[in-house]
Amino acid sequence: KDPTKRIVFVFHCEFSSERAPSLLRYMRSEDRNIHASNYPALHYPELYLLEGGYKALFEHST
């Protein structure tokens, strides 16, 4: 594992109001459970939610 490289997850769905936030919370929860004995360590510390979903991204970028 290269310590200079970062793994970043960006969760999104159409509006980022239900599915993406739910999946992000699930992934964070599982990561916390795996590292429960070594809190606050995380395997994936960088989880992001695309605000407004891909709908807002495309509206903003056009």
A tleap script that builds the chain and sets N, CA, C and O, in Angstrom:
source leaprc.protein.ff14SB
mol = sequence {
  NLYS ASP PRO THR LYS ARG ILE VAL PHE VAL
  PHE HIE CYS GLU PHE SER SER GLU ARG ALA
  PRO SER LEU LEU ARG TYR MET ARG SER GLU
  ASP ARG ASN ILE HIE ALA SER ASN TYR PRO
  ALA LEU HIE TYR PRO GLU LEU TYR LEU LEU
  GLU GLY GLY TYR LYS ALA LEU PHE GLU HIE
  SER CTHR
}
set mol.1.N position { 0.850 -1.182 0.000 }
set mol.1.CA position { 0.000 0.000 0.000 }
set mol.1.C position { 0.891 1.240 0.000 }
set mol.1.O position { 1.784 1.376 0.837 }
set mol.2.N position { 0.644 2.122 -0.928 }
set mol.2.CA position { 1.425 3.356 -1.071 }
set mol.2.C position { 0.817 4.447 -0.184 }
set mol.2.O position { -0.292 4.903 -0.462 }
set mol.3.N position { 1.513 4.880 0.878 }
set mol.3.CA position { 0.958 5.889 1.791 }
set mol.3.C position { 0.779 7.263 1.156 }
set mol.3.O position { 0.116 8.125 1.733 }
set mol.4.N position { 1.357 7.481 -0.018 }
set mol.4.CA position { 1.194 8.787 -0.674 }
set mol.4.C position { -0.071 8.846 -1.523 }
set mol.4.O position { -0.457 9.919 -1.988 }
set mol.5.N position { -0.719 7.700 -1.728 }
set mol.5.CA position { -1.956 7.670 -2.518 }
set mol.5.C position { -3.158 7.618 -1.598 }
set mol.5.O position { -3.132 6.966 -0.554 }
set mol.6.N position { -4.211 8.310 -1.996 }
set mol.6.CA position { -5.445 8.355 -1.214 }
set mol.6.C position { -6.559 7.665 -1.987 }
set mol.6.O position { -6.647 7.777 -3.209 }
set mol.7.N position { -7.402 6.957 -1.263 }
set mol.7.CA position { -8.605 6.382 -1.845 }
set mol.7.C position { -9.759 7.267 -1.406 }
set mol.7.O position { -10.002 7.444 -0.212 }
set mol.8.N position { -10.460 7.815 -2.376 }
set mol.8.CA position { -11.557 8.734 -2.096 }
set mol.8.C position { -12.818 8.194 -2.755 }
set mol.8.O position { -12.799 7.835 -3.932 }
set mol.9.N position { -13.911 8.133 -2.004 }
set mol.9.CA position { -15.203 7.730 -2.549 }
set mol.9.C position { -16.107 8.953 -2.617 }
set mol.9.O position { -16.202 9.719 -1.659 }
set mol.10.N position { -16.766 9.130 -3.749 }
set mol.10.CA position { -17.763 10.193 -3.912 }
set mol.10.C position { -19.079 9.497 -4.227 }
set mol.10.O position { -19.224 8.868 -5.275 }
set mol.11.N position { -20.030 9.613 -3.317 }
set mol.11.CA position { -21.330 8.983 -3.488 }
set mol.11.C position { -22.277 9.966 -4.159 }
set mol.11.O position { -22.279 11.161 -3.863 }
set mol.12.N position { -23.085 9.430 -5.073 }
set mol.12.CA position { -24.041 10.291 -5.762 }
set mol.12.C position { -25.195 9.460 -6.289 }
set mol.12.O position { -25.067 8.255 -6.505 }
set mol.13.N position { -26.300 10.110 -6.488 }
set mol.13.CA position { -27.443 9.563 -7.201 }
set mol.13.C position { -28.084 10.776 -7.873 }
set mol.13.O position { -27.431 11.812 -7.993 }
set mol.14.N position { -29.313 10.684 -8.306 }
set mol.14.CA position { -29.870 11.810 -9.064 }
set mol.14.C position { -29.871 13.102 -8.255 }
set mol.14.O position { -29.419 14.138 -8.743 }
set mol.15.N position { -30.375 13.051 -7.026 }
set mol.15.CA position { -30.457 14.259 -6.202 }
set mol.15.C position { -29.573 14.194 -4.957 }
set mol.15.O position { -29.434 15.192 -4.249 }
set mol.16.N position { -28.980 13.046 -4.682 }
set mol.16.CA position { -28.188 12.801 -3.458 }
set mol.16.C position { -28.996 13.114 -2.201 }
set mol.16.O position { -28.491 13.701 -1.244 }
set mol.17.N position { -30.265 12.704 -2.230 }
set mol.17.CA position { -31.106 12.967 -1.068 }
set mol.17.C position { -31.426 11.701 -0.275 }
set mol.17.O position { -31.701 11.791 0.921 }
set mol.18.N position { -31.399 10.522 -0.905 }
set mol.18.CA position { -31.733 9.300 -0.180 }
set mol.18.C position { -30.724 8.178 -0.392 }
set mol.18.O position { -30.060 7.750 0.553 }
set mol.19.N position { -30.609 7.706 -1.617 }
set mol.19.CA position { -29.782 6.514 -1.867 }
set mol.19.C position { -28.310 6.745 -1.554 }
set mol.19.O position { -27.703 5.967 -0.817 }
set mol.20.N position { -27.739 7.791 -2.099 }
set mol.20.CA position { -26.305 8.039 -1.876 }
set mol.20.C position { -25.987 8.302 -0.401 }
set mol.20.O position { -25.033 7.723 0.119 }
set mol.21.N position { -26.757 9.160 0.295 }
set mol.21.CA position { -26.455 9.362 1.722 }
set mol.21.C position { -26.587 8.075 2.536 }
set mol.21.O position { -25.810 7.830 3.458 }
set mol.22.N position { -27.578 7.258 2.185 }
set mol.22.CA position { -27.769 5.996 2.893 }
set mol.22.C position { -26.577 5.063 2.684 }
set mol.22.O position { -26.103 4.440 3.634 }
set mol.23.N position { -26.100 4.967 1.466 }
set mol.23.CA position { -24.944 4.120 1.178 }
set mol.23.C position { -23.682 4.657 1.849 }
set mol.23.O position { -22.870 3.881 2.351 }
set mol.24.N position { -23.515 5.970 1.862 }
set mol.24.CA position { -22.364 6.577 2.534 }
set mol.24.C position { -22.390 6.247 4.026 }
set mol.24.O position { -21.368 5.855 4.590 }
set mol.25.N position { -23.548 6.403 4.668 }
set mol.25.CA position { -23.661 6.076 6.101 }
set mol.25.C position { -23.365 4.595 6.357 }
set mol.25.O position { -22.700 4.247 7.332 }
set mol.26.N position { -23.866 3.729 5.471 }
set mol.26.CA position { -23.617 2.293 5.618 }
set mol.26.C position { -22.117 1.988 5.521 }
set mol.26.O position { -21.573 1.246 6.339 }
set mol.27.N position { -21.469 2.560 4.529 }
set mol.27.CA position { -20.036 2.303 4.354 }
set mol.27.C position { -19.236 2.816 5.549 }
set mol.27.O position { -18.323 2.136 6.016 }
set mol.28.N position { -19.567 4.007 6.047 }
set mol.28.CA position { -18.870 4.548 7.219 }
set mol.28.C position { -19.103 3.648 8.430 }
set mol.28.O position { -18.174 3.377 9.191 }
set mol.29.N position { -20.327 3.190 8.607 }
set mol.29.CA position { -20.656 2.325 9.733 }
set mol.29.C position { -19.871 1.016 9.676 }
set mol.29.O position { -19.340 0.564 10.691 }
set mol.30.N position { -19.797 0.414 8.505 }
set mol.30.CA position { -19.036 -0.829 8.355 }
set mol.30.C position { -17.550 -0.597 8.612 }
set mol.30.O position { -16.894 -1.417 9.254 }
set mol.31.N position { -17.027 0.501 8.121 }
set mol.31.CA position { -15.614 0.826 8.350 }
set mol.31.C position { -15.359 1.023 9.843 }
set mol.31.O position { -14.341 0.566 10.362 }
set mol.32.N position { -16.277 1.699 10.535 }
set mol.32.CA position { -16.141 1.887 11.991 }
set mol.32.C position { -16.192 0.542 12.710 }
set mol.32.O position { -15.409 0.296 13.627 }
set mol.33.N position { -17.116 -0.331 12.293 }
set mol.33.CA position { -17.232 -1.647 12.932 }
set mol.33.C position { -15.955 -2.461 12.768 }
set mol.33.O position { -15.507 -3.115 13.710 }
set mol.34.N position { -15.375 -2.423 11.589 }
set mol.34.CA position { -14.142 -3.170 11.322 }
set mol.34.C position { -12.999 -2.667 12.197 }
set mol.34.O position { -12.146 -3.447 12.621 }
set mol.35.N position { -12.984 -1.374 12.464 }
set mol.35.CA position { -11.896 -0.772 13.241 }
set mol.35.C position { -12.332 -0.370 14.655 }
set mol.35.O position { -11.746 0.533 15.252 }
set mol.36.N position { -13.345 -1.029 15.180 }
set mol.36.CA position { -13.897 -0.670 16.491 }
set mol.36.C position { -12.845 -0.697 17.595 }
set mol.36.O position { -12.887 0.130 18.505 }
set mol.37.N position { -11.921 -1.619 17.529 }
set mol.37.CA position { -10.906 -1.717 18.586 }
set mol.37.C position { -9.779 -0.709 18.412 }
set mol.37.O position { -8.899 -0.604 19.267 }
set mol.38.N position { -9.801 0.031 17.310 }
set mol.38.CA position { -8.739 1.000 17.036 }
set mol.38.C position { -9.329 2.361 16.651 }
set mol.38.O position { -8.843 3.028 15.737 }
set mol.39.N position { -10.392 2.761 17.374 }
set mol.39.CA position { -11.055 4.041 17.093 }
set mol.39.C position { -10.066 5.188 17.268 }
set mol.39.O position { -9.315 5.160 18.243 }
set mol.40.N position { -10.013 6.156 16.430 }
set mol.40.CA position { -10.879 6.496 15.300 }
set mol.40.C position { -10.326 6.069 13.944 }
set mol.40.O position { -10.663 6.672 12.926 }
set mol.41.N position { -9.482 5.039 13.913 }
set mol.41.CA position { -8.895 4.595 12.641 }
set mol.41.C position { -9.974 4.175 11.652 }
set mol.41.O position { -10.984 3.580 12.026 }
set mol.42.N position { -9.742 4.495 10.391 }
set mol.42.CA position { -10.641 4.117 9.304 }
set mol.42.C position { -9.809 3.655 8.117 }
set mol.42.O position { -8.709 4.156 7.880 }
set mol.43.N position { -10.345 2.700 7.380 }
set mol.43.CA position { -9.673 2.280 6.151 }
set mol.43.C position { -9.959 3.272 5.027 }
set mol.43.O position { -9.108 3.519 4.173 }
set mol.44.N position { -11.172 3.839 5.037 }
set mol.44.CA position { -11.578 4.833 4.029 }
set mol.44.C position { -11.995 6.125 4.737 }
set mol.44.O position { -13.190 6.361 4.917 }
set mol.45.N position { -11.045 6.962 5.139 }
set mol.45.CA position { -11.396 8.176 5.880 }
set mol.45.C position { -12.066 9.251 5.029 }
set mol.45.O position { -12.716 10.148 5.567 }
set mol.46.N position { -11.914 9.172 3.709 }
set mol.46.CA position { -12.470 10.221 2.856 }
set mol.46.C position { -13.672 9.708 2.076 }
set mol.46.O position { -13.530 9.092 1.020 }
set mol.47.N position { -14.861 9.975 2.618 }
set mol.47.CA position { -16.121 9.663 1.959 }
set mol.47.C position { -16.842 10.983 1.733 }
set mol.47.O position { -16.992 11.782 2.657 }
set mol.48.N position { -17.282 11.206 0.518 }
set mol.48.CA position { -17.930 12.472 0.182 }
set mol.48.C position { -19.271 12.218 -0.480 }
set mol.48.O position { -19.488 11.179 -1.102 }
set mol.49.N position { -20.162 13.180 -0.336 }
set mol.49.CA position { -21.478 13.143 -0.955 }
set mol.49.C position { -21.562 14.296 -1.939 }
set mol.49.O position { -21.305 15.444 -1.577 }
set mol.50.N position { -21.918 14.000 -3.174 }
set mol.50.CA position { -22.059 15.030 -4.193 }
set mol.50.C position { -23.334 15.818 -3.901 }
set mol.50.O position { -24.441 15.326 -4.122 }
set mol.51.N position { -23.172 17.038 -3.406 }
set mol.51.CA position { -24.308 17.869 -3.010 }
set mol.51.C position { -25.217 18.141 -4.204 }
set mol.51.O position { -24.767 18.621 -5.244 }
set mol.52.N position { -26.495 17.830 -4.043 }
set mol.52.CA position { -27.458 18.034 -5.115 }
set mol.52.C position { -27.475 16.927 -6.145 }
set mol.52.O position { -28.284 16.959 -7.072 }
set mol.53.N position { -26.595 15.945 -6.001 }
set mol.53.CA position { -26.556 14.818 -6.923 }
set mol.53.C position { -26.028 15.188 -8.289 }
set mol.53.O position { -25.595 16.315 -8.527 }
set mol.54.N position { -26.074 14.206 -9.193 }
set mol.54.CA position { -25.555 14.491 -10.529 }
set mol.54.C position { -26.442 15.464 -11.275 }
set mol.54.O position { -25.988 16.108 -12.220 }
set mol.55.N position { -27.721 15.589 -10.866 }
set mol.55.CA position { -28.610 16.569 -11.496 }
set mol.55.C position { -28.051 17.978 -11.305 }
set mol.55.O position { -27.951 18.739 -12.267 }
set mol.56.N position { -27.688 18.326 -10.080 }
set mol.56.CA position { -27.134 19.655 -9.798 }
set mol.56.C position { -25.770 19.838 -10.461 }
set mol.56.O position { -25.447 20.930 -10.927 }
set mol.57.N position { -24.977 18.779 -10.503 }
set mol.57.CA position { -23.663 18.872 -11.137 }
set mol.57.C position { -23.805 19.233 -12.615 }
set mol.57.O position { -23.113 20.122 -13.109 }
set mol.58.N position { -24.696 18.547 -13.311 }
set mol.58.CA position { -24.863 18.824 -14.737 }
set mol.58.C position { -25.517 20.178 -14.984 }
set mol.58.O position { -25.189 20.850 -15.962 }
set mol.59.N position { -26.434 20.588 -14.115 }
set mol.59.CA position { -27.044 21.914 -14.266 }
set mol.59.C position { -26.003 23.007 -14.065 }
set mol.59.O position { -26.007 24.018 -14.767 }
set mol.60.N position { -25.117 22.796 -13.106 }
set mol.60.CA position { -24.086 23.789 -12.787 }
set mol.60.C position { -22.998 23.845 -13.859 }
set mol.60.O position { -22.431 24.905 -14.125 }
set mol.61.N position { -22.713 22.698 -14.470 }
set mol.61.CA position { -21.599 22.644 -15.420 }
set mol.61.C position { -21.986 23.025 -16.847 }
set mol.61.O position { -21.116 23.119 -17.712 }
set mol.62.N position { -23.256 23.244 -17.103 }
set mol.62.CA position { -23.657 23.618 -18.476 }
set mol.62.C position { -23.956 25.088 -18.589 }
set mol.62.O position { -24.305 25.566 -19.668 }
savepdb mol mol.pdb
quit
